[in-house]
Amino acid sequence: MIPSDGQVRWKCRRGMLELDTPLVRFCDQHLSSLSDDDRSTFFSMLQEEDMVWWDWLIEGKKPDNPEWIAMLARIK
């Protein structure tokens, strides 16, 4: 199932400015142009906990999934 814009936008709001800023910016600038597969990948990533996102965005760690690594690079 492909998530709606509203579902994706809601999940981008994490409660930490350091996470909200890049995720909401990416969503606002690129969500409408993502393919269905990319949208599903992004939404799957948004299911991860805030501390995982912190590690990815702030600490520079990479996810294990190659598709997620590519999406993370686009977000950064």
Secondary structure, DSSP 4 states (H G I P E B T S, - for coil): -PPPHHHHHHHH--S-HHHHHHHHHHHHHHGGG--HHHHHHHHHHTTS-HHHHHHHHTS----SSHHHHHHHHHH-
